[in-house]
Amino acid sequence: MEDIRISTDFIKLDSLLKFSGLADTGGFAKDVIQNGEVSVNGEICTMRGKKIRSGDVVSFDGREVRVL
């Protein structure tokens, strides 16, 4: 699991995928989220704008990132 530090209260799911390197582009992030390939805290999430906060764990393609 990789830890990602943010300096704000939250980051949107699609932005986190790009920021963490799980997705190369915003379009790719949008597609994988809408296709149900991304989970937040163990549950599939299809909302691009979901607010990800400190302590949340995002999984995609066998990788996990935890927001700090």
C-alpha positions as CSV (number, residue, x, y, z in Angstrom):
1,M,0.0,0.0,0.0
2,E,1.3,3.4,-0.9
3,D,0.6,6.5,1.2
4,I,-0.4,9.8,-0.5
5,R,-0.3,13.1,1.4
6,I,-2.7,15.8,0.5
7,S,-2.7,19.4,1.9
8,T,-6.4,20.0,1.7
9,D,-9.4,18.5,3.5
10,F,-10.3,16.2,0.6
11,I,-9.4,15.3,-3.0
12,K,-11.9,14.2,-5.6
13,L,-11.6,10.5,-6.6
14,D,-10.7,11.2,-10.3
15,S,-8.0,13.7,-9.2
16,L,-6.6,11.3,-6.7
17,L,-6.2,8.6,-9.4
18,K,-4.2,11.1,-11.5
19,F,-2.2,12.6,-8.6
20,S,-1.2,9.1,-7.3
21,G,-0.2,7.8,-10.7
22,L,-2.9,5.1,-10.8
23,A,-4.3,6.8,-13.9
24,D,-2.3,8.6,-16.6
25,T,-5.1,11.0,-17.7
26,G,-8.3,12.4,-16.5
27,G,-10.2,10.7,-19.3
28,F,-8.8,7.3,-18.3
29,A,-9.6,8.0,-14.6
30,K,-13.2,8.9,-15.6
31,D,-13.6,5.7,-17.6
32,V,-12.3,3.3,-15.0
33,I,-14.4,4.9,-12.3
34,Q,-17.6,4.8,-14.4
35,N,-16.9,1.2,-15.3
36,G,-16.8,0.2,-11.6
37,E,-13.1,-0.7,-11.6
38,V,-12.2,1.5,-8.6
39,S,-13.0,0.8,-5.0
40,V,-13.0,3.2,-2.0
41,N,-12.6,1.6,1.4
42,G,-13.4,-1.8,-0.1
43,E,-16.6,-0.8,-1.9
44,I,-16.9,-0.1,-5.7
45,C,-17.4,3.6,-6.3
46,T,-18.7,5.0,-9.6
47,M,-18.8,8.7,-8.6
48,R,-15.9,10.7,-10.1
49,G,-16.4,13.6,-7.7
50,K,-16.4,11.4,-4.5
51,K,-14.6,13.3,-1.8
52,I,-11.6,11.2,-0.6
53,R,-10.4,12.2,2.9
54,S,-7.5,11.3,5.2
55,G,-7.7,7.6,6.1
56,D,-9.5,6.5,2.9
57,V,-8.0,3.7,0.9
58,V,-8.5,3.6,-2.9
59,S,-7.9,0.5,-4.9
60,F,-7.5,0.0,-8.7
61,D,-5.7,-2.5,-10.8
62,G,-4.2,-4.4,-7.9
63,R,-2.7,-1.3,-6.3
64,E,-3.9,0.5,-3.2
65,V,-3.3,4.1,-2.0
66,R,-4.1,5.5,1.4
67,V,-4.7,9.2,1.8
68,L,-2.9,10.9,4.7
